[in-house]
């Protein structure tokens, strides 16, 4: 067994750079059931930005806005709109992870640094990946504070939400430009030692109008999974092309969040006003025969438009939200796995047709 030169302990956090972090934090709290746990901004000595840390289960989001016009966050937001800047990964040694990555050709964004306060020390370093997205390596094994030095606990002024049953990040999908999928697949193989565990060609992922290709990269433990999508030639503009056009380049398309009770989670999200993609009732006429026996009631799944798929290891349930901002870019997936290790390829056609209906409404198909 080859030594793992890039051991990953899991997802540390996802930071979104947004136009108005205060209002975005309110959205994630009230629409998705997150609890605000930490804050950094002018009141804590940070002069140029405001950041809110939101947690639910093992999911940690950070939403950050700039406070000045000439700031890089302002420029990022002007180009991309609200979007994922940093997919941060917990590692046993941030300096070592950084050195391994850079020695294998990754571009440095932040050299290793140690930040200290009364709660201990955090070590971080960062590299670039597709588009303007970065990966920060975080070693917080010697830290007991609210998030990072410079942040203060915010739980006393936020409301502790019971949540909607979101437990952890299952995977994060990146959309890249036409012809760039294999470049980034090779990047994750070389820099992270990841393996390509699944490949979907445009013959598998297509509708009447558009197609895409996708490869799924995974670390050795299977904790961190990065599907990478690129558009394929089709009659009309694919959802990936629409994303790349409106995002201003490659970026994170959706964040899949795991639940052990997807029906309860979806009901709670809908009560809070969250909108999901629609699935025609005809899907539920063929799905039971394709998927076989499951523990859930089909009429309940049909009522909530939850998709089901089976692979050789088991089955999964999944549903996709509409985009979380005005630009047709970032959205979320809720997924419940019952042994299945794949990504619902049996649902791709239904999902894409649902996305294309939204595209048509926007005039972008």
Buried (B, 14 or more C-beta within 10 A) or exposed (E): EEEEBBBBBBBBBBBBBBBBBEEBBBBBBEBBBBBBBBBBBEEEEBEBBBBBBBBBBEBBBBBBBBBEEEBEBBBBBEEBBBBBBBBBBBBEBBBBBBBBBBEBEBEEBBEBEEBEBEBBBBBBBBBBBBBBBBBBBBBBBEBEBBBBBBBBBBBEEBEEBEBBBBBBBBBBBBBBBBEBBBEBBEBBBEBBBBEBBBEBEBEBBBBEBBBBBBBBBBBBEEBBBBBBBBBBEBEBBBBBBBBBBBBBBBBBBBBBBBBEBBBEBBBBBEEBEBEBBEBEEEBBEEBEEEBEEBEBEBEEBBEBBBBBBBBEEEBBBBBBBBBBBEBBBBBBBBBBBBEBBBBBBBBBBBBBBBBBEBBEEEEBB
